[in-house]
Amino acid sequence: MEAGEKGVRKTALQFGKTGNIEKTLNDIAYKKGEGIELSLGTKRLSDQYGGKDFAIQVKGLECAAYDPRSSWGHGLGTAVHNKGGCHLGSYLIALEHHFGYMPRHTALSKAHWVIFMEDIFTAVNSLQVCIFSVFGILTEPPIPKYLPKFVLNIATMLIPQVAISLMDWSILSTYFWSVTGIKMNKWDLLHAGKRINKLERWMNVQMGMVKEDDTLPDRFTKEKNTAFPGKNTVVPITKMVKRYYRLRRYTNAGGPSTSDLERLMKTKPSSRKLKKKNTS
């Protein structure tokens, strides 16, 4: 719609005009008419016609309907997610905006929290449990539940590792234990999530992904004007990605080194098989 509005390409789609949307969706699905081109996706269309600055996609995947200018950590999570512009990589907007655990417009410690939530979410996805249930679990311990928000804001920004350790996700590792019989504590589960994330990243790099792909569209990094008066800002994505890479130990190639992967594979979690009880 915006490409048509700006004269970048011809289209029957217009903002405020809804009558042809259902037909367009069907044309995309069955590759008919304008749907043939639209089925290529936002990235390929912007490569072909122009408009990359307002093509709202990351790594070829269109971003979910969250403006990262209102939640910088969520913007970082979108930029570095292995899948691309998906909000389910770390969903930091919950901690920044919905729960108010940390200031939204600061880059401080956001890389720590994106990494933590990425690893938790990846582990939970492996358990086939809804990732949004994680927030009810993480925030249930007394300290995050009852501590005043201004104290939480300070703790999450200045001592993120301590703040993370005060959360409790051990029930998730207990799920794994109950199914497999292998005892796993909460840190083992987090380690498993880290291993999966880095393996995914390594595979992406083998398929051609580069560190320059870990960014956001220009609209979020260069345009301050938003629909929310008094909140005009851009996302300092370069600074946060640099910090994220340092914490993840990623190389200039865009992913983990061979030695880092080997270390992850060799690291033994504190898990142990439980002996079956004699029920005879």
Backbone torsions as a table, in degrees:
resi	resn	phi	psi	omega
1	MET	NA	-43.8	-179.5
2	GLU	-70.6	-34.3	177.6
3	ALA	-62.0	-39.6	177.1
4	GLY	-68.2	-40.3	179.7
5	GLU	-62.0	-36.7	-178.6
6	LYS	-88.9	0.0	178.9
7	GLY	76.6	17.8	-179.7
8	VAL	-74.1	-40.0	176.3
9	ARG	-149.5	156.5	179.3
10	LYS	-81.0	137.4	179.8
11	THR	-157.6	151.8	175.9
12	ALA	-87.0	-6.1	-178.6
13	LEU	-82.0	137.5	178.8
14	GLN	-143.8	148.3	173.7
15	PHE	-62.5	134.1	179.6
16	GLY	87.3	-10.3	179.1
17	LYS	-103.5	112.6	-173.4
18	THR	-108.6	-11.5	-172.7
19	GLY	-62.2	-28.3	-176.1
20	ASN	-103.5	6.4	-176.4
21	ILE	-68.9	-44.8	-178.7
22	GLU	-60.8	-44.1	178.5
23	LYS	-62.7	-40.3	179.9
24	THR	-62.7	-41.3	178.5
25	LEU	-61.2	-41.4	177.2
26	ASN	-66.3	-39.1	178.4
27	ASP	-64.6	-35.4	175.7
28	ILE	-64.7	-44.7	-177.7
29	ALA	-63.4	-39.2	-176.1
30	TYR	-103.4	5.4	177.4
31	LYS	52.8	64.1	177.6
32	LYS	-127.2	143.8	176.0
33	GLY	58.2	-134.0	179.5
34	GLU	-64.3	-23.5	-179.7
35	GLY	-62.1	-20.8	178.9
36	ILE	-61.7	-48.1	179.3
37	GLU	-74.6	-42.5	-177.3
38	LEU	-61.2	-27.4	-179.9
39	SER	-67.1	-14.5	178.1
40	LEU	-71.3	-22.5	179.6
41	GLY	95.1	164.3	-173.9
42	THR	-60.4	-44.0	-175.6
43	LYS	-62.5	-49.1	-177.5
44	ARG	-66.3	-36.7	178.0
45	LEU	-65.5	-41.0	179.3
46	SER	-69.4	-31.8	174.9
47	ASP	-64.9	-37.3	-175.4
48	GLN	-79.9	-42.3	-172.8
49	TYR	-107.5	-19.9	-172.8
50	GLY	104.4	177.5	-178.6
51	GLY	93.6	23.2	-179.7
52	LYS	-61.8	-27.2	-177.6
53	ASP	-67.4	-26.3	178.7
54	PHE	-117.5	12.8	173.2
55	ALA	-80.5	105.6	-171.1
56	ILE	-84.1	83.2	-179.8
57	GLN	-147.9	156.1	172.9
58	VAL	-133.8	124.0	-179.0
59	LYS	57.5	29.4	176.7
60	GLY	89.7	-4.6	178.7
61	LEU	-106.8	126.8	179.4
62	GLU	-63.7	138.4	-176.2
63	CYS	-75.1	147.6	174.0
64	ALA	-69.7	167.9	-169.2
65	ALA	-79.7	59.0	173.9
66	TYR	-127.9	125.7	178.5
67	ASP	-86.5	110.7	-176.5
68	PRO	-65.7	-11.2	175.7
69	ARG	-68.1	-15.7	176.3
70	SER	-95.2	-11.8	-180.0
71	SER	-151.6	95.5	-173.0
72	TRP	-61.9	-38.9	-179.9
73	GLY	-63.9	-37.9	176.8
74	HIS	-63.8	-36.1	176.9
75	GLY	-63.3	-41.9	176.9
76	LEU	-61.7	-44.3	179.4
77	GLY	-59.5	-38.3	177.9
78	THR	-68.0	-40.9	-175.8
79	ALA	-66.7	-39.1	-172.0
80	VAL	-99.6	-4.1	-177.0
81	HIS	-60.7	136.1	-177.4
82	ASN	-59.1	-30.9	-177.8
83	LYS	-81.0	-24.2	-174.6
84	GLY	114.0	-145.9	-171.5
85	GLY	-73.7	51.1	-179.6
86	CYS	-102.7	137.9	-178.8
87	HIS	-81.3	-4.1	-175.6
88	LEU	-94.5	10.6	178.7
89	GLY	-72.9	-46.7	178.4
90	SER	-144.6	-20.9	174.2
91	TYR	48.0	51.4	-177.1
92	LEU	-70.6	-12.3	178.3
93	ILE	-60.7	-24.9	178.0
94	ALA	-65.5	-45.6	-179.2
95	LEU	-75.9	-32.3	-178.5
96	GLU	-79.9	-45.3	-169.4
97	HIS	-107.9	-56.5	-174.2
98	HIS	-63.7	-45.5	-176.3
99	PHE	-98.8	-18.7	179.4
100	GLY	67.4	32.5	-178.8
101	TYR	-77.5	-20.2	-177.8
102	MET	-149.3	152.6	178.3
103	PRO	-62.4	141.5	-177.3
104	ARG	-79.0	-40.5	-172.4
105	HIS	-100.3	60.0	171.8
106	THR	-148.4	145.5	177.5
107	ALA	-91.0	-7.5	-174.9
108	LEU	-61.9	121.4	174.6
109	SER	65.3	6.5	180.0
110	LYS	-65.3	-31.9	178.3
111	ALA	-64.0	-39.2	177.1
112	HIS	-58.1	-45.0	-175.0
113	TRP	-74.0	-35.0	176.3
114	VAL	-63.5	-44.1	179.2
115	ILE	-62.5	-45.4	179.7
116	PHE	-60.0	-47.8	-177.6
117	MET	-70.4	-34.5	175.3
118	GLU	-58.9	-46.8	-177.0
119	ASP	-69.2	-38.9	176.6
120	ILE	-64.0	-48.3	-177.5
121	PHE	-63.0	-39.5	179.3
122	THR	-63.9	-42.5	177.9
123	ALA	-63.9	-41.9	-179.6
124	VAL	-66.6	-38.5	176.0
125	ASN	-60.7	-33.6	177.2
126	SER	-69.8	-24.9	177.5
127	LEU	-83.6	-7.1	-175.5
128	GLN	60.7	40.8	176.2
129	VAL	-114.1	144.3	179.2
130	CYS	-60.4	127.1	-175.7
131	ILE	-66.7	-26.0	-178.6
132	PHE	-71.2	-17.1	174.5
133	SER	-68.3	-18.1	-177.7
134	VAL	-60.5	-38.1	-175.2
135	PHE	-65.6	-37.2	176.4
136	GLY	-65.0	-31.0	179.8
137	ILE	-78.4	-47.6	-176.8
138	LEU	-63.6	-34.6	-173.3
139	THR	-95.0	7.3	-177.0
140	GLU	-81.0	-31.7	178.3
141	PRO	-55.7	151.8	-173.6
142	PRO	-55.9	-41.4	-174.6
143	ILE	-64.1	-54.6	177.8
144	PRO	-68.4	-23.0	-176.2
145	LYS	-78.4	-38.4	-172.2
146	TYR	-114.1	-11.4	-179.3
147	LEU	-67.2	137.2	178.7
148	PRO	-55.8	145.2	-174.8
149	LYS	-60.5	-36.9	-177.8
150	PHE	-66.4	-31.1	176.4
151	VAL	-71.3	-41.8	177.3
152	LEU	-61.5	-39.9	178.3
153	ASN	-58.5	-43.2	179.8
154	ILE	-67.5	-45.5	-176.6
155	ALA	-65.3	-45.0	-177.4
156	THR	-65.9	-28.0	-179.0
157	MET	-87.9	-40.3	-172.5
158	LEU	-93.5	-32.3	179.8
159	ILE	-132.7	64.9	-174.3
160	PRO	-59.4	-38.8	-178.3
161	GLN	-66.1	-37.1	176.9
162	VAL	-67.5	-44.4	179.4
163	ALA	-61.2	-39.4	178.2
164	ILE	-64.2	-42.2	-177.7
165	SER	-66.2	-21.2	179.5
166	LEU	-80.1	-11.2	173.9
167	MET	-84.8	160.0	-176.8
168	ASP	-133.4	115.7	177.2
169	TRP	-120.0	23.1	-176.4
170	SER	-62.0	-26.3	178.7
171	ILE	-61.7	-28.9	178.8
172	LEU	-69.4	-41.6	177.2
173	SER	-69.3	-27.5	175.7
174	THR	-67.0	-33.5	174.5
175	TYR	-57.0	-47.2	-179.1
176	PHE	-62.6	-43.3	-179.9
177	TRP	-60.2	-43.5	-175.3
178	SER	-66.4	-28.3	-178.1
179	VAL	-87.6	-40.9	-172.1
180	THR	-99.6	-20.0	-174.3
181	GLY	80.1	4.2	179.3
182	ILE	-99.6	119.2	-178.9
183	LYS	-71.7	131.9	-178.6
184	MET	-141.9	124.4	177.0
185	ASN	-85.6	178.5	-173.4
186	LYS	-66.2	-31.1	-179.9
187	TRP	-74.0	-32.4	174.1
188	ASP	-62.1	-42.2	179.3
189	LEU	-63.1	-41.2	178.5
190	LEU	-64.1	-39.3	178.4
191	HIS	-63.1	-40.1	178.2
192	ALA	-62.2	-41.2	177.5
193	GLY	-63.3	-40.6	178.0
194	LYS	-62.0	-43.4	-179.0
195	ARG	-61.6	-43.7	179.5
196	ILE	-63.7	-44.5	-179.2
197	ASN	-60.2	-43.6	-177.3
198	LYS	-71.9	-33.4	176.1
199	LEU	-67.2	-40.1	175.9
200	GLU	-59.9	-45.5	-178.7
201	ARG	-63.4	-42.3	179.4
202	TRP	-59.9	-42.6	179.1
203	MET	-65.3	-39.3	177.2
204	ASN	-59.0	-43.4	-179.2
205	VAL	-64.1	-38.9	177.7
206	GLN	-63.0	-27.9	-179.4
207	MET	-90.1	5.1	172.9
208	GLY	111.9	0.1	178.7
209	MET	-69.7	141.6	178.9
210	VAL	-126.2	166.4	-174.9
211	LYS	-63.4	-25.7	178.4
212	GLU	-65.7	-16.3	177.8
213	ASP	-75.1	-16.2	-179.8
214	ASP	-84.7	75.0	-178.3
215	THR	-153.6	-176.7	179.8
216	LEU	-121.2	160.6	175.2
217	PRO	-59.9	154.3	-178.9
218	ASP	-57.3	-30.4	-179.3
219	ARG	-55.8	-34.2	-177.4
220	PHE	-90.5	-17.9	-175.7
221	THR	-110.0	-10.6	-176.8
222	LYS	-128.9	-22.6	-177.5
223	GLU	-103.1	118.0	-177.3
224	LYS	-85.1	-26.7	-174.1
225	ASN	-69.7	126.3	176.7
226	THR	-130.1	179.4	179.9
227	ALA	-80.9	0.5	-176.1
228	PHE	-114.2	101.0	-178.7
229	PRO	-57.0	139.8	178.1
230	GLY	85.7	-3.1	-179.4
231	LYS	-121.0	28.1	-177.7
232	ASN	-73.4	113.7	-177.1
233	THR	-158.3	166.6	171.8
234	VAL	-122.1	163.1	-177.4
235	VAL	-89.2	122.3	177.7
236	PRO	-78.4	66.7	-167.7
237	ILE	-68.0	-35.7	-177.0
238	THR	-60.6	-44.9	-179.3
239	LYS	-64.0	-42.7	-177.4
240	MET	-71.3	-37.6	177.9
241	VAL	-65.1	-39.4	178.7
242	LYS	-59.8	-43.8	178.1
243	ARG	-66.4	-40.1	178.3
244	TYR	-60.1	-45.1	179.3
245	TYR	-61.6	-41.3	-178.6
246	ARG	-63.9	-42.5	-179.7
247	LEU	-71.6	-35.9	178.5
248	ARG	-77.0	-14.5	-176.6
249	ARG	65.4	37.2	177.1
250	TYR	-82.5	150.5	-179.8
251	THR	-92.8	177.0	177.5
252	ASN	-66.1	-12.3	176.7
253	ALA	-76.1	-12.6	176.6
254	GLY	105.5	4.1	-178.2
255	GLY	-156.4	-169.9	-177.8
256	PRO	-72.4	152.1	175.8
257	SER	-78.5	164.7	177.9
258	THR	-61.4	-41.2	-178.9
259	SER	-66.1	-35.4	178.5
260	ASP	-66.6	-41.9	178.0
261	LEU	-64.2	-42.3	179.1
262	GLU	-62.2	-38.9	178.1
263	ARG	-63.6	-42.2	179.5
264	LEU	-64.2	-39.8	-178.4
265	MET	-69.7	-31.5	-176.8
266	LYS	-85.2	-22.9	-177.3
267	THR	-62.8	123.9	-179.4
268	LYS	-93.7	121.3	174.8
269	PRO	-69.0	169.2	-177.7
270	SER	-83.6	19.9	-178.0
271	SER	-72.6	155.0	175.1
272	ARG	-152.5	146.3	178.6
273	LYS	-73.9	136.8	178.0
274	LEU	-83.4	143.3	176.0
275	LYS	-76.4	136.4	178.5
276	LYS	-70.6	136.0	178.7
277	LYS	-73.1	143.2	176.7
278	ASN	-79.6	108.3	-176.1
279	THR	-99.3	8.0	-178.6
280	SER	-74.3	NA	NA
